[in-house]
């Protein structure tokens, strides 16, 4: 299980995105985006209602501590393809997280998404409680890593390697191979050598199950929502573009270069012409020596 956690300023922005996806330019596109999200609230705590009602309820409580700039706690939990979880299992995991992170008496919702090739959950919680006290966000990343490992054991989920910075001092000394990173590295190397354009490369690696993000740099996300920057696996955007340009140059040179069969035909033809010329010269010499008569 892979967990991510963050804090934010706007319940409206967070809940709108989780229910309807990114804001689109038209109503039709927004409906398509919403359908892709397939969002379903599977658990309510200290709150209830549709998106608009939830936003209002969360905001009413957040102002009990008006000085807090980031009252939103947002966590996502992604599961492997092999993980078999019932709806109750997912609810239990959400409740256990609320308890472990100390917001079990606060407002929160557990939202299930099935918009990727795997199932994942989102937990949105109000860091401000009804008593106006604020849930701490100290060591959230380390706590999330520990929580994920605990849930993997409890629910017999596929285990994920812990981030190195969360390992003990002894564990850090052990050599470790990140299987996902190596698999991505091999896929990039393979498809890069088979491509001459960025589009061709993207199509090949997407067919392998990776999502590609192109911008000022390049990033890859695998089927389990693990994201790597190209530079993290030794393939920054500049390196990929240079290799593609080199591949195009080699392809052009190959197209301009005559084939082996053509070269062989040209060599044979040249040899035959030289042989004919030599024979003609010998014939002329023979005629000359015989006084103009050829026997």
C-alpha positions as CSV (number, residue, x, y, z in Angstrom):
1,X,0.0,0.0,0.0
2,X,1.3,3.5,-0.9
3,X,0.2,6.4,1.2
4,X,0.6,10.2,0.6
5,X,-0.4,12.9,3.0
6,X,-0.6,16.7,2.9
7,X,-2.3,19.7,4.4
8,X,-4.1,22.5,2.5
9,X,-6.1,25.7,2.7
10,X,-9.4,25.0,0.9
11,X,-12.0,22.3,1.7
12,X,-13.9,23.6,-1.4
13,X,-11.0,23.0,-3.7
14,X,-10.1,19.6,-2.3
15,X,-13.6,18.2,-2.2
16,X,-14.5,19.6,-5.6
17,X,-11.4,17.9,-7.1
18,X,-12.1,14.5,-5.4
19,X,-15.8,14.5,-6.5
20,X,-15.5,16.0,-10.0
21,X,-11.9,16.0,-11.0
22,X,-10.0,18.9,-12.5
23,X,-12.0,21.9,-13.7
24,X,-12.8,21.6,-17.4
25,X,-13.7,24.1,-20.1
26,X,-17.2,22.8,-20.7
27,X,-20.0,21.0,-18.9
28,X,-19.7,18.0,-21.3
29,X,-16.0,17.7,-20.5
30,X,-16.6,18.1,-16.8
31,X,-19.1,15.2,-16.9
32,X,-16.5,13.0,-18.6
33,X,-14.0,14.0,-16.0
34,X,-16.5,13.2,-13.2
35,X,-17.3,9.8,-14.7
36,X,-13.6,9.0,-14.8
37,X,-13.3,9.8,-11.1
38,X,-16.0,7.4,-10.1
39,X,-16.0,9.0,-6.7
40,X,-18.1,7.4,-3.9
41,X,-18.1,8.5,-0.2
42,X,-18.0,5.2,1.8
43,X,-17.6,6.7,5.3
44,X,-18.7,9.9,7.0
45,X,-17.6,11.0,10.5
46,X,-19.2,13.9,12.4
47,X,-20.5,15.2,9.0
48,X,-22.9,14.2,6.3
49,X,-24.4,15.3,3.0
50,X,-23.5,16.2,-0.6
51,X,-20.3,18.0,-1.7
52,X,-21.8,21.5,-1.1
53,X,-23.1,20.5,2.3
54,X,-19.8,19.0,3.4
55,X,-17.9,22.1,2.4
56,X,-20.2,24.2,4.4
57,X,-20.0,21.9,7.5
58,X,-16.2,21.7,7.3
59,X,-15.8,25.5,7.0
60,X,-18.1,26.2,10.0
61,X,-15.8,24.2,12.2
62,X,-12.5,25.4,10.8
63,X,-13.3,28.9,11.9
64,X,-13.2,27.8,15.5
65,X,-9.5,28.3,15.0
66,X,-9.3,31.2,12.5
67,X,-5.5,31.6,12.8
68,X,-4.9,28.2,11.3
69,X,-3.9,28.7,7.6
70,X,-4.1,25.0,6.6
71,X,-7.0,23.2,8.2
72,X,-7.3,20.6,5.5
73,X,-5.7,17.2,5.9
74,X,-5.8,15.1,2.7
75,X,-4.4,11.6,2.5
76,X,-4.5,9.1,-0.4
77,X,-4.0,5.3,0.0
78,X,-3.3,3.3,-3.2
79,X,-3.6,-0.5,-3.4
80,X,-1.8,-3.1,-5.6
81,X,-3.7,-5.0,-8.3
82,X,-3.3,-8.2,-6.2
83,X,-4.9,-6.6,-3.1
84,X,-8.4,-8.0,-2.4
85,X,-10.3,-5.6,-0.1
86,X,-14.0,-5.5,0.8
87,X,-15.8,-2.3,1.2
88,X,-15.7,-2.8,5.0
89,X,-12.0,-3.4,4.9
90,X,-11.5,0.0,3.2
91,X,-13.8,1.7,5.8
92,X,-11.8,0.0,8.6
93,X,-8.5,1.3,7.1
94,X,-9.9,4.8,6.9
95,X,-11.1,4.7,10.5
96,X,-7.8,3.2,11.7
97,X,-5.9,6.0,10.0
98,X,-8.1,8.6,11.7
99,X,-7.4,7.0,15.1
100,X,-3.6,6.7,14.4
101,X,-3.4,10.3,13.3
102,X,-5.6,11.7,16.0
103,X,-8.6,13.0,14.0
104,X,-11.0,10.2,14.9
105,X,-13.3,12.7,16.8
106,X,-13.1,15.3,14.0
107,X,-15.0,15.7,10.7
108,X,-13.7,13.4,8.0
109,X,-14.9,11.5,4.9
110,X,-13.4,8.5,3.2
111,X,-13.8,8.6,-0.6
112,X,-13.2,5.7,-2.9
113,X,-11.9,6.3,-6.4
114,X,-11.6,3.8,-9.3
115,X,-10.3,6.2,-12.0
116,X,-7.0,4.5,-12.5
117,X,-6.1,0.9,-13.1
118,X,-6.2,0.3,-9.4
119,X,-8.4,1.2,-6.5
120,X,-7.4,3.9,-4.1
121,X,-8.9,5.9,-1.2
122,X,-8.9,9.5,-0.2
123,X,-9.4,10.7,3.3
124,X,-10.3,14.4,3.8
125,X,-10.3,15.5,7.5
126,X,-10.7,18.8,9.4
127,X,-7.7,19.4,11.5
128,X,-9.8,21.6,13.7
129,X,-12.0,19.7,16.1
130,X,-15.3,20.8,17.7
131,X,-13.3,21.7,20.8
132,X,-11.3,24.2,18.6
133,X,-8.1,22.1,19.1
134,X,-5.9,21.4,16.1
135,X,-4.5,18.0,15.0
136,X,-0.8,18.1,14.7
137,X,0.9,17.5,11.3
138,X,4.3,16.8,12.8
139,X,6.1,13.8,11.3
140,X,3.2,13.1,9.0
141,X,5.3,11.4,6.4
142,X,7.0,9.1,8.8
143,X,3.7,8.3,10.5
144,X,2.2,7.5,7.1
145,X,5.0,5.1,6.2
146,X,4.5,3.3,9.5
147,X,0.8,3.2,9.0
148,X,1.0,1.7,5.5
149,X,3.4,-1.0,6.8
150,X,1.0,-1.8,9.6
151,X,-2.0,-2.1,7.3
152,X,-0.1,-4.3,4.9
153,X,0.5,-6.8,7.7
154,X,-3.0,-6.5,9.2
155,X,-4.9,-6.9,5.9
156,X,-2.3,-9.1,4.1
157,X,-1.6,-6.6,1.4
158,X,1.2,-6.5,-1.0
159,X,4.2,-5.0,0.8
160,X,6.0,-1.9,-0.4
161,X,9.5,-1.1,0.4
162,X,9.7,1.7,2.9
163,X,11.3,5.0,1.9
164,X,15.0,4.8,2.8
165,X,14.9,7.8,5.1
166,X,12.3,6.1,7.3
167,X,14.5,2.9,7.8
168,X,16.5,2.3,10.9
169,X,20.2,3.2,10.9
170,X,21.1,-0.5,10.5
171,X,18.6,-1.0,7.6
172,X,20.0,2.1,5.8
173,X,23.4,0.4,5.7
174,X,22.0,-2.6,3.7
175,X,22.1,-2.4,-0.1
176,X,18.6,-2.1,-1.5
177,X,17.3,-2.3,-5.0
178,X,14.1,-0.5,-5.8
179,X,12.4,-3.0,-8.1
180,X,9.9,-0.4,-9.5
181,X,12.7,2.0,-10.3
182,X,14.8,-0.7,-12.0
183,X,11.7,-1.9,-14.0
184,X,11.0,1.7,-15.2
185,X,14.7,2.2,-16.1
186,X,14.7,-1.0,-18.2
187,X,11.5,0.0,-20.0
188,X,12.7,3.5,-20.8
189,X,16.0,2.1,-22.1
190,X,14.3,-0.5,-24.3
191,X,11.6,1.8,-25.8
192,X,13.9,4.7,-26.2
193,X,16.2,2.7,-28.5
194,X,13.1,1.6,-30.5
195,X,11.8,5.2,-31.0
196,X,12.7,8.2,-33.1
197,X,10.1,10.7,-31.8
198,X,8.7,11.6,-28.4
199,X,5.2,10.6,-29.4
200,X,6.4,7.1,-30.5
201,X,8.3,6.7,-27.3
202,X,5.3,7.8,-25.2
203,X,3.0,5.3,-27.0
204,X,5.3,2.4,-26.4
205,X,5.9,3.1,-22.7
206,X,2.2,3.9,-22.1
207,X,1.3,0.5,-23.6
208,X,3.6,-1.0,-20.9
209,X,1.4,0.5,-18.2
210,X,3.1,3.8,-17.4
211,X,1.7,7.3,-17.5
212,X,4.0,10.0,-18.9
213,X,3.9,13.6,-17.7
214,X,5.7,16.1,-20.1
215,X,6.4,19.7,-19.1
216,X,9.7,21.4,-18.3
217,X,10.8,17.9,-17.4
218,X,9.5,14.4,-17.7
219,X,8.0,12.0,-15.1
220,X,6.6,8.5,-15.1
221,X,3.8,6.9,-13.0
222,X,3.4,3.1,-12.8
223,X,0.2,1.1,-12.4
224,X,0.5,1.4,-8.6
225,X,0.7,5.2,-8.7
226,X,4.4,5.3,-7.9
227,X,5.8,8.4,-9.6
228,X,9.4,8.9,-10.6
229,X,11.0,11.9,-12.2
230,X,13.1,11.0,-15.3
231,X,16.2,12.3,-13.5
232,X,15.6,9.8,-10.7
233,X,16.1,6.9,-13.0
234,X,18.9,8.4,-15.1
235,X,16.7,9.7,-17.9
236,X,16.0,13.4,-17.7
237,X,14.1,15.0,-20.5
238,X,17.2,16.4,-22.2
239,X,18.9,13.0,-22.3
240,X,15.8,11.4,-23.8
241,X,15.4,14.1,-26.5
242,X,19.1,13.8,-27.4
243,X,18.8,10.0,-27.8
244,X,15.7,10.4,-30.0
245,X,17.5,13.0,-32.2
246,X,20.5,10.6,-32.5
247,X,18.1,7.7,-33.4
248,X,16.5,9.9,-36.2
249,X,20.0,10.8,-37.5
250,X,21.0,7.1,-37.6
251,X,17.7,6.2,-39.4
252,X,18.3,8.9,-42.0
253,X,21.8,7.7,-42.6
254,X,20.6,4.1,-43.0
255,X,18.0,5.1,-45.5
256,X,20.6,7.1,-47.5
257,X,23.2,4.3,-47.3
258,X,22.8,1.7,-50.1
259,X,21.8,-1.8,-48.9
260,X,24.2,-4.7,-48.9
261,X,22.5,-6.4,-51.8
262,X,22.7,-3.1,-53.8
263,X,26.4,-2.8,-52.9
264,X,27.0,-6.4,-54.1
265,X,25.2,-5.8,-57.4
266,X,27.2,-2.6,-58.0
267,X,30.5,-4.5,-57.2
268,X,29.6,-7.4,-59.6
269,X,28.6,-4.9,-62.3
270,X,31.8,-3.0,-61.9
271,X,33.8,-6.2,-62.0
272,X,32.0,-7.3,-65.1
273,X,32.7,-4.0,-66.9
274,X,36.4,-4.2,-66.0
275,X,36.5,-7.7,-67.3
276,X,34.9,-6.7,-70.6
277,X,37.2,-3.7,-71.0
278,X,40.2,-5.9,-70.3
279,X,39.0,-8.4,-73.0
280,X,38.5,-5.7,-75.5
281,X,42.0,-4.4,-74.9
282,X,43.4,-7.9,-75.3
283,X,41.5,-8.4,-78.6
284,X,42.8,-5.1,-80.0
285,X,46.4,-6.1,-79.0
286,X,46.0,-9.5,-80.7
287,X,44.7,-7.9,-83.9
288,X,47.5,-5.4,-84.0
289,X,50.1,-8.2,-83.6
290,X,48.6,-10.3,-86.4
291,X,48.9,-7.4,-88.9
292,X,45.2,-6.5,-88.8
293,X,43.9,-10.0,-89.2
294,X,42.4,-12.1,-86.4
295,X,42.6,-15.8,-86.8
